[in-house]
Amino acid sequence: MNAILPRNQHASQTTQPQPTFNCVVIYENTTSGECGERFYQKLVEALGGDCIPNHNLWSFAALAIPEMRNLAASAASVADIVIFALSGDEKLPAKVKEWVDMWLWLIESGHPALVPLFDSASSESASIGSYLRSATASKRLACFPHITPSAVPANRLHATAPSLGRYRNE
């Protein structure tokens, strides 16, 4: 059989495709979006090239548009991790809560981890964290809330990153 296969085809059949690491970043404003992006980059670095990274960023403003909210929920429903980057100073807008409900409803298989990433600790960030833990409990999703001030340099964010063992192809 090897004699009839071209060399390149035989070589491609013996290698397994590299897994992907899909991430969605939902962010409140530019500052929290940058913090979410830095957190994502640290996660990718921690994976050490064991997978192909892929991510989408969606602002709270974009989630207010029904078509965008639908696209973001679809992307997040197949993600490995969803980073929810916000200040923690404001209540979640109703449209963002609608997005959370839609995202959870769309998850059929898999168990994406949720990382609520707050710029500051406050009573509002505690309330939002509690809401997100409660909302994701029905799907048995892991929730890793973090307080990561946007002033923290990117090279120090690794201390807040959750264990990545489940994303490695070991």
N, CA and C of each residue as an Amber inpcrd file, in Angstrom:
protein
   510
   0.8220000  -1.1870000   0.0000000   0.0000000   0.0000000   0.0000000
   0.8680000   1.2540000   0.0000000   1.9940000   1.2320000   0.6780000
   2.8660000   2.4010000   0.7020000   3.3570000   2.7690000  -0.6910000
   3.4840000   1.7820000  -1.5610000   4.0050000   2.0420000  -2.8930000
   3.0550000   2.9140000  -3.7180000   1.7590000   2.8640000  -3.4390000
   0.8310000   3.6510000  -4.2440000   0.5250000   5.0230000  -3.6410000
   0.9550000   5.2770000  -2.4120000   0.7340000   6.5800000  -1.7910000
   1.9020000   7.5030000  -2.0690000   1.6320000   8.7380000  -2.4520000
   2.7280000   9.6950000  -2.5870000   3.3980000   9.8980000  -1.2250000
   4.6690000  10.2320000  -1.2290000   5.4130000  10.4060000   0.0250000
   4.7480000  11.3750000   0.9790000   4.3380000  12.5140000   0.4990000
   3.7340000  13.5150000   1.3730000   2.4380000  13.0280000   2.0050000
   1.6460000  12.2840000   1.2770000   0.3960000  11.7730000   1.8150000
   0.6770000  10.7710000   2.9220000   1.6770000   9.9040000   2.7570000
   2.0120000   8.9330000   3.7840000   2.4820000   9.6440000   5.0530000
   3.2860000  10.6680000   4.8950000   3.7960000  11.3940000   6.0530000
   2.6590000  12.0830000   6.8050000   1.6820000  12.6350000   6.0910000
   0.5970000  13.3330000   6.7640000  -0.3310000  12.3790000   7.4970000
  -0.3980000  11.1310000   7.0740000  -1.2540000  10.1680000   7.7510000
  -0.6480000   9.7090000   9.0720000   0.6540000   9.8420000   9.2590000
   1.2760000   9.3620000  10.4810000   1.3440000  10.4380000  11.5640000
   1.0920000  11.6970000  11.2200000   1.1270000  12.7490000  12.2260000
  -0.2900000  13.1250000  12.6280000  -0.4570000  13.4340000  13.9110000
  -1.7690000  13.8560000  14.3820000  -1.8470000  15.3740000  14.3330000
  -3.0320000  15.8920000  14.0370000  -3.1610000  17.3490000  13.9970000
  -2.9540000  17.9410000  15.3920000  -2.3820000  19.1280000  15.4220000
  -2.1440000  19.8080000  16.6830000  -3.4740000  20.3480000  17.2160000
  -3.7580000  20.1540000  18.5180000  -5.0270000  20.6500000  19.0610000
  -5.0610000  22.1740000  19.0670000  -6.2620000  22.7220000  19.1010000
  -6.4220000  24.1700000  19.1720000  -6.7920000  24.5730000  20.5920000
  -6.4930000  25.7920000  20.9350000  -6.8860000  26.4000000  22.2020000
  -7.7390000  27.5920000  21.8400000  -9.0560000  27.4700000  22.0280000
  -9.9970000  28.5130000  21.6510000 -10.4040000  29.3310000  22.8680000
 -10.2830000  30.6320000  22.7380000 -10.5830000  31.5420000  23.8330000
 -11.4680000  32.6770000  23.3260000 -12.3920000  33.0890000  24.1580000
 -13.2130000  34.2620000  23.8710000 -13.0010000  35.2350000  25.0250000
 -12.7270000  36.4830000  24.6840000 -12.5690000  37.5450000  25.6810000
 -13.7510000  38.4910000  25.5400000 -14.5260000  38.6070000  26.6040000
 -15.6370000  39.5510000  26.6720000 -15.1410000  40.6840000  27.5640000
 -15.2140000  41.9240000  27.0930000 -14.6390000  43.0050000  27.8810000
 -15.5510000  44.2130000  27.9790000 -15.4380000  44.8920000  29.1130000
 -16.2850000  46.0460000  29.4210000 -15.8320000  47.3230000  28.7150000
 -14.5300000  47.5920000  28.7430000 -13.9990000  48.8300000  28.1730000
 -12.5790000  48.5740000  27.6670000 -11.9520000  49.5840000  27.1200000
 -10.6270000  49.4160000  26.5300000  -9.6060000  48.9090000  27.5550000
  -9.6240000  49.4820000  28.7490000  -8.6660000  49.0900000  29.7850000
  -8.8400000  47.6220000  30.1730000 -10.0730000  47.2140000  30.4270000
 -10.2970000  45.8180000  30.8040000 -10.0470000  44.8920000  29.6140000
 -10.3150000  45.3580000  28.4010000 -10.0200000  44.5580000  27.2070000
  -8.5370000  44.2960000  27.0610000  -7.7240000  45.3170000  27.3090000
  -6.2650000  45.1380000  27.2480000  -5.7900000  44.1660000  28.3210000
  -6.3780000  44.2560000  29.4930000  -6.0290000  43.3360000  30.5780000
  -6.4220000  41.8970000  30.1910000  -7.6050000  41.7370000  29.6080000
  -8.0450000  40.4180000  29.1510000  -7.1360000  39.8530000  28.0760000
  -6.6920000  40.7160000  27.1690000  -5.7820000  40.2950000  26.1000000
  -4.4330000  39.8570000  26.6800000  -3.9140000  40.6260000  27.6440000
  -2.6410000  40.2390000  28.2820000  -2.7810000  38.9070000  29.0010000
  -3.9010000  38.6960000  29.6790000  -4.1420000  37.4350000  30.3810000
  -4.1610000  36.2750000  29.3810000  -4.8540000  36.4700000  28.2650000
  -4.8940000  35.4490000  27.2110000  -3.4870000  35.1420000  26.7040000
  -2.6900000  36.1770000  26.4360000  -1.3270000  35.9620000  25.9350000
  -0.4910000  35.1690000  26.9380000  -0.6680000  35.4210000  28.2300000
   0.0600000  34.6580000  29.2510000  -0.3970000  33.1970000  29.2550000
  -1.6630000  32.9450000  29.0390000  -2.1510000  31.5690000  28.9460000
  -1.5090000  30.8490000  27.7610000  -1.4530000  31.5350000  26.6200000
  -0.8390000  30.9470000  25.4250000   0.6330000  30.6470000  25.6860000
   1.3420000  31.5800000  26.3120000   2.7520000  31.3480000  26.6540000
   2.8990000  30.1380000  27.5670000   1.9950000  30.0110000  28.5510000
   2.0570000  28.8910000  29.4880000   1.8240000  27.5470000  28.7920000
   1.0690000  27.5570000  27.7070000   0.8320000  26.3200000  26.9520000
   2.0720000  25.8890000  26.1820000   2.9840000  26.8060000  25.9740000
   4.2760000  26.4690000  25.3840000   4.2420000  25.8930000  23.9860000
   3.3380000  26.2850000  23.1460000   3.3210000  25.7970000  21.7700000
   2.7140000  24.4150000  21.5980000   2.0480000  23.9020000  22.6420000
   1.4210000  22.5820000  22.5530000   0.1290000  22.5910000  21.7590000
  -0.3300000  23.7890000  21.3610000  -1.5880000  23.8840000  20.6220000
  -1.5740000  25.1300000  19.7420000  -2.5830000  25.2100000  18.9140000
  -2.7380000  26.3660000  18.0360000  -3.7240000  27.3120000  18.7160000
  -3.2570000  28.5140000  19.1290000  -4.1630000  29.4440000  19.8150000
  -5.0820000  30.1790000  18.8490000  -6.2850000  30.4380000  19.3220000
  -7.2800000  31.1630000  18.5470000  -8.1500000  31.9230000  19.5450000
  -8.3800000  33.2180000  19.2900000  -9.2440000  33.9520000  20.2080000
 -10.0480000  35.0300000  19.4960000 -11.1540000  35.3760000  20.1460000
 -12.0570000  36.4260000  19.6890000 -12.2450000  37.4060000  20.8320000
 -12.3580000  38.6760000  20.5110000 -12.6380000  39.7060000  21.5060000
 -13.9790000  40.3430000  21.1920000 -14.8050000  40.5180000  22.2290000
 -16.1270000  41.1090000  22.0630000 -16.3530000  42.1150000  23.1860000
 -16.6810000  43.3390000  22.8330000 -16.9420000  44.3680000  23.8350000
 -18.3870000  44.2770000  24.3250000 -18.6320000  44.8340000  25.5090000
 -19.9990000  44.9230000  26.0140000 -20.8660000  45.6770000  25.0090000
 -20.3080000  46.7150000  24.3850000 -21.0670000  47.4990000  23.4000000
 -21.4900000  46.6240000  22.2220000 -20.6080000  45.7430000  21.7720000
 -20.9500000  44.8450000  20.6620000 -22.0440000  43.8640000  21.0760000
 -22.0330000  43.4310000  22.3420000 -23.0420000  42.4800000  22.8150000
 -24.4370000  43.0950000  22.8770000 -24.5220000  44.4210000  22.8140000
 -25.8230000  45.0940000  22.8000000 -26.5070000  44.9700000  21.4390000
 -25.7510000  44.5910000  20.4170000 -26.2910000  44.4210000  19.0570000
 -26.6650000  42.9400000  18.9040000 -27.9360000  42.6360000  18.6650000
 -28.3860000  41.2360000  18.6480000 -27.5480000  40.3100000  17.7630000
 -27.2160000  40.7310000  16.5550000 -26.4440000  39.8720000  15.6590000
 -25.0450000  39.5900000  16.2180000 -24.4320000  40.6170000  16.7870000
 -23.0970000  40.4510000  17.3730000 -23.1690000  39.5720000  18.6150000
 -24.2120000  39.7720000  19.4200000 -24.4050000  38.9580000  20.6230000
 -24.5350000  37.4850000  20.2360000 -25.2590000  37.2030000  19.1650000
 -25.4230000  35.8230000  18.6950000 -24.0890000  35.2220000  18.2600000
 -23.3100000  35.9950000  17.4900000 -21.9960000  35.5070000  17.0380000
 -21.0650000  35.2510000  18.2150000 -21.0480000  36.1720000  19.1750000
 -20.1770000  36.0170000  20.3410000 -20.5810000  34.8070000  21.1750000
 -21.8680000  34.5920000  21.3470000 -22.3400000  33.4340000  22.1140000
 -21.9860000  32.1300000  21.4110000 -22.1160000  32.1110000  20.0900000
 -21.7480000  30.9090000  19.3270000 -20.2580000  30.6070000  19.4590000
 -19.4240000  31.6440000  19.3560000 -17.9760000  31.4450000  19.4960000
 -17.6290000  30.9520000  20.8910000 -18.2520000  31.5320000  21.9050000
 -17.9580000  31.1510000  23.2820000 -18.4640000  29.7480000  23.6130000
 -19.5100000  29.3030000  22.9280000 -20.0760000  27.9800000  23.2270000
 -19.1280000  26.8410000  22.8580000 -18.1620000  27.1120000  21.9880000
 -17.1940000  26.0800000  21.6020000 -15.7760000  26.4190000  22.0760000
 -15.6630000  27.4340000  22.9200000 -14.3510000  27.8520000  23.4200000
 -13.8720000  26.9230000  24.5330000 -12.5700000  26.9210000  24.7390000
 -11.9890000  26.2030000  25.8700000 -12.0410000  27.0620000  27.1300000
 -11.9320000  28.3630000  26.9330000 -11.9530000  29.2940000  28.0530000
 -12.6070000  30.5940000  27.6190000 -13.3770000  31.1760000  28.5200000
 -14.0000000  32.4710000  28.2900000 -13.4750000  33.4080000  29.3760000
 -12.8290000  34.4730000  28.9470000 -12.3180000  35.4780000  29.8690000
 -13.3050000  36.6350000  29.8750000 -13.8090000  36.9640000  31.0450000
 -14.7770000  38.0300000  31.2190000 -14.0340000  39.1690000  31.8960000
 -13.4980000  40.1200000  31.1210000 -12.6650000  41.1960000  31.6500000
 -13.5060000  42.4480000  31.9040000 -13.5360000  42.8610000  33.1780000
 -14.3300000  44.0260000  33.5300000 -13.7540000  44.7740000  34.7170000
 -14.2320000  45.9970000  34.8890000 -13.7030000  46.8270000  35.9660000
 -14.1570000  46.3240000  37.3250000 -15.3600000  45.8410000  37.4260000
 -15.9030000  45.4290000  38.7100000 -16.5400000  46.5850000  39.4500000
 -16.5870000  47.7490000  38.8210000 -17.1640000  48.9290000  39.4550000
 -18.6110000  49.1790000  39.0370000 -19.0280000  48.5790000  37.9390000
 -20.3670000  48.8110000  37.3930000 -21.1700000  47.5070000  37.4050000
 -22.4880000  47.6340000  37.4640000 -23.3540000  46.4580000  37.3450000
 -23.2790000  45.9320000  35.9180000 -23.5280000  44.6340000  35.7640000
 -23.5710000  44.0720000  34.4110000 -24.8030000  44.5960000  33.6690000
 -24.6100000  45.0910000  32.4650000 -25.7700000  45.5280000  31.6680000
 -26.6890000  44.3460000  31.3470000 -27.9750000  44.6300000  31.1930000
 -28.9620000  43.5920000  30.8870000 -28.5880000  42.8100000  29.6310000
 -28.0640000  43.4940000  28.6220000 -27.7040000  42.8100000  27.3620000
 -26.5460000  41.8340000  27.5770000 -25.6620000  42.1320000  28.5020000
 -24.5570000  41.2180000  28.7960000 -25.0900000  39.9870000  29.5340000
 -26.0510000  40.1980000  30.4290000 -26.6800000  39.0510000  31.1070000
 -27.4310000  38.1880000  30.1000000 -28.0730000  38.8230000  29.1260000
 -28.7370000  38.0690000  28.0540000 -27.7070000  37.2380000  27.3010000
 -26.5310000  37.8190000  27.0560000 -25.4680000  37.0980000  26.3760000
 -25.0350000  35.8820000  27.1980000 -24.8630000  36.0490000  28.4960000
 -24.4710000  34.9380000  29.3720000 -25.4960000  33.8190000  29.2640000
 -26.7810000  34.1570000  29.3450000 -27.8410000  33.1460000  29.2280000
 -27.7780000  32.4260000  27.8820000 -27.5890000  33.1860000  26.8020000
 -27.5270000  32.5980000  25.4660000 -26.3070000  31.6830000  25.3410000
 -25.1570000  32.1470000  25.8040000 -23.9280000  31.3500000  25.7600000
 -24.1260000  30.0210000  26.4740000 -24.6520000  30.0730000  27.6850000
 -24.8460000  28.8340000  28.4500000 -25.8500000  27.9170000  27.7670000
 -26.8850000  28.4660000  27.1760000 -27.8870000  27.6660000  26.4860000
 -27.2830000  26.9610000  25.2710000 -26.3320000  27.6110000  24.5940000
 -25.7300000  27.0420000  23.3850000 -24.6960000  25.9500000  23.6620000
 -24.1960000  25.8510000  24.8800000 -23.1810000  24.8440000  25.1810000
 -23.8330000  23.4720000  25.1760000 -23.4200000  22.6280000  24.2200000
 -23.9700000  21.2830000  24.1140000 -23.0310000  20.2510000  24.7110000
 -21.7740000  20.3940000  24.4090000 -20.7710000  19.4840000  24.9510000
 -19.5610000  20.3240000  25.3140000 -18.6730000  19.7280000  26.0300000
 -17.5070000  20.4810000  26.4670000 -17.8170000  21.2620000  27.7200000
 -16.7820000  21.7050000  28.3350000 -16.9190000  22.4560000  29.5760000
 -15.9110000  23.5940000  29.5940000 -16.2420000  24.6880000  28.9260000
 -15.2920000  25.8050000  28.9360000 -15.1260000  26.3540000  30.3480000
 -13.9320000  26.7780000  30.6530000 -13.6880000  27.4420000  31.9330000
 -14.0210000  28.9120000  31.7740000 -14.5180000  29.5060000  32.8420000
 -14.8220000  30.9380000  32.8460000 -13.8490000  31.6270000  33.7980000
 -13.2200000  32.6910000  33.3100000 -12.3220000  33.4820000  34.1400000
 -12.8510000  34.9130000  34.2030000 -13.6240000  35.2370000  35.2640000
 -13.9880000  36.6400000  35.4680000 -12.7370000  37.3820000  35.9460000
 -12.3250000  38.3640000  35.2110000 -11.0750000  39.0870000  35.4610000
 -11.4360000  40.5320000  35.8080000 -11.3070000  40.8880000  37.0840000
 -11.7080000  42.2090000  37.5630000 -10.5040000  43.1190000  37.7230000
 -10.6780000  44.3970000  37.3740000  -9.6300000  45.3960000  37.5720000
  -9.4730000  45.7500000  39.0440000 -10.5510000  45.6120000  39.8280000
 -10.4790000  45.9640000  41.2440000 -11.4520000  45.1310000  42.0550000
 -11.1340000  44.9970000  43.3220000 -12.0230000  44.3040000  44.2470000
 -13.0150000  45.3240000  44.7900000 -14.2840000  45.0200000  44.6910000
 -15.3280000  45.9050000  45.2020000 -16.5550000  45.0590000  45.5050000
 -17.5460000  45.6830000  46.1100000 -18.7820000  44.9430000  46.3730000
 -19.4480000  44.5570000  45.0540000 -19.2940000  45.3950000  44.0340000
 -19.8860000  45.0800000  42.7280000 -19.1610000  43.9170000  42.0610000
 -17.8290000  43.8650000  42.1470000 -17.1010000  42.7430000  41.5520000
 -17.4610000  41.4490000  42.2800000 -17.6610000  41.5110000  43.5910000
 -18.0830000  40.3170000  44.3380000 -19.4690000  39.8710000  43.8830000
 -20.3600000  40.8310000  43.6570000 -21.7130000  40.5160000  43.2010000
 -21.6980000  39.8940000  41.8000000 -20.9000000  40.4660000  40.9110000
 -20.7930000  39.9330000  39.5500000 -20.1800000  38.5370000  39.5750000
 -19.1340000  38.3670000  40.3710000 -18.5010000  37.0510000  40.4960000
 -19.4840000  36.0060000  40.9990000 -20.2930000  36.3720000  41.9750000
 -21.3100000  35.4640000  42.5070000 -22.3530000  35.1300000  41.4390000
 -22.7800000  36.1340000  40.6930000 -23.7490000  35.9170000  39.6130000
 -23.1810000  34.9470000  38.5640000 -21.9390000  35.1630000  38.1540000
 -21.3340000  34.3140000  37.1220000 -21.1300000  32.8800000  37.6260000
 -20.7000000  32.7130000  38.8730000 -20.5560000  31.3570000  39.4380000
 -21.9000000  30.6520000  39.4790000 -22.9240000  31.3730000  39.8990000
 -24.2650000  30.8040000  39.9740000 -24.7940000  30.4410000  38.5780000
 -24.6080000  31.3440000  37.6160000 -25.1050000  31.1100000  36.2520000
 -24.4210000  29.9030000  35.6140000 -23.1260000  29.7430000  35.8450000
 -22.3830000  28.6590000  35.2000000 -22.5100000  27.3260000  35.9460000
 -23.0190000  27.3670000  37.1590000 -23.1440000  26.1370000  37.9580000
 -24.0580000  25.1120000  37.2880000 -25.1030000  25.5760000  36.6090000
 -26.0390000  24.6520000  35.9620000 -25.3630000  23.8130000  34.8800000
 -24.3120000  24.3560000  34.2740000 -23.5680000  23.6310000  33.2420000
 -22.3110000  22.9730000  33.8140000 -22.1090000  23.1240000  35.1120000
 -20.9410000  22.5620000  35.8070000 -19.6300000  23.0450000  35.1930000
 -19.5720000  24.3420000  34.9380000 -18.3690000  24.9330000  34.3760000
 -17.4560000  25.4190000  35.5010000 -16.1710000  25.2830000  35.2850000
 -15.2020000  25.8100000  36.2370000 -15.1860000  27.3260000  36.1250000
 -15.1200000  27.9990000  37.2650000 -15.1080000  29.4520000  37.3020000
 -13.9390000  29.8830000  38.1900000 -13.0100000  30.6520000  37.6160000
 -11.7980000  31.0850000  38.3060000 -11.7450000  32.6080000  38.3640000
 -12.4540000  33.2390000  39.3120000 -12.4100000  34.7060000  39.3760000
 -11.0390000  35.2160000  39.8110000 -10.6130000  36.3290000  39.2220000
  -9.3180000  36.9340000  39.5250000  -9.4560000  38.4400000  39.6210000
  -8.7240000  39.0050000  40.5710000  -8.5830000  40.4490000  40.6530000
  -7.2180000  40.7440000  40.0570000  -7.1990000  41.3960000  38.9210000
  -5.9480000  41.7050000  38.2370000  -5.9640000  43.1690000  37.8490000
  -5.4410000  44.0200000  38.7220000  -5.4390000  45.4440000  38.3750000
  -4.7750000  45.6750000  37.0240000  -5.3610000  46.5580000  36.2330000
  -4.8180000  46.8220000  34.8970000  -3.4300000  47.4280000  34.9740000
  -3.0510000  47.9350000  36.1360000  -1.7180000  48.5140000  36.2880000
  -0.6340000  47.4530000  36.4540000  -1.0310000  46.2080000  36.6860000
  -0.0460000  45.1450000  36.8570000   0.6180000  44.8730000  35.5200000
   1.9410000  44.8820000  35.4640000   2.6220000  44.6010000  34.2000000
   2.2810000  43.2010000  33.6910000   2.2640000  43.0450000  32.3740000
   1.9000000  41.7720000  31.7470000   2.7730000  40.6300000  32.2370000
   4.0550000  40.8910000  32.5430000   4.9330000  39.7930000  32.9610000
   4.6280000  39.3050000  34.3740000   3.7280000  39.9590000  35.1000000
   3.3470000  39.5060000  36.4210000   1.9830000  38.8360000  36.4280000
   1.2820000  38.8120000  35.2900000  -0.0470000  38.2190000  35.2380000
  -0.0130000  36.7090000  35.3750000   1.1330000  36.0750000  35.0850000
   1.1900000  34.6150000  35.1530000   0.8480000  34.0950000  36.5330000
   1.0390000  34.8750000  37.5600000   0.7440000  34.4280000  38.9130000
  -0.7470000  34.2120000  39.1150000  -1.5870000  34.8330000  38.2930000
  -3.0250000  34.6850000  38.4460000  -3.6220000  33.6480000  37.5020000
  -2.8260000  33.0880000  36.6130000  -3.3530000  32.1500000  35.6220000
  -3.7550000  30.8310000  36.2770000  -4.9110000  30.2650000  35.9000000
  -5.3250000  28.9760000  36.4420000  -4.4620000  27.8510000  35.8840000
  -4.5520000  26.7030000  36.5060000  -3.8250000  25.5360000  36.0150000
  -4.2820000  25.2170000  34.6020000  -3.3390000  24.9180000  33.7390000
  -3.6690000  24.6740000  32.3370000  -3.5740000  23.2000000  31.9620000
  -3.4790000  22.3340000  32.9470000  -3.3080000  20.9150000  32.6750000
  -4.3440000  20.3360000  31.7390000  -5.5850000  20.7810000  31.8470000
  -6.6260000  20.1860000  31.0030000  -6.4840000  20.5900000  29.5470000
  -5.6930000  21.6450000  29.2410000  -5.5480000  22.1040000  27.8700000
  -4.3380000  21.5110000  27.1980000  -3.4900000  20.8630000  27.9330000
  -2.2960000  20.2840000  27.3400000  -2.6300000  18.9290000  26.7330000
  -1.9570000  18.5850000  25.6780000  -2.1890000  17.3140000  25.0120000
  -1.1860000  16.3100000  25.5690000  -1.4440000  15.8280000  26.7870000
  -0.5130000  14.9290000  27.4680000  -1.0300000  13.5100000  27.4480000
